[in-house]
């Protein structure tokens, strides 16, 4: 399952930050862009971990007694 809403929101923030002038007050533009890049990468890694766990659970339930593989 892919959460396009979160990806869209992160990308929207990234684009908004990219339009700030370099050296803008608050979090510096470059720092904010780096943080959003890290957030995007971590989010993608988390999705892969979630998918891997779902696959492990599916494999485990399929090989458990009474599961689909035991009927063979």
Order of alpha helices (4+ residues) and beta strands (2+ residues): alpha-alpha
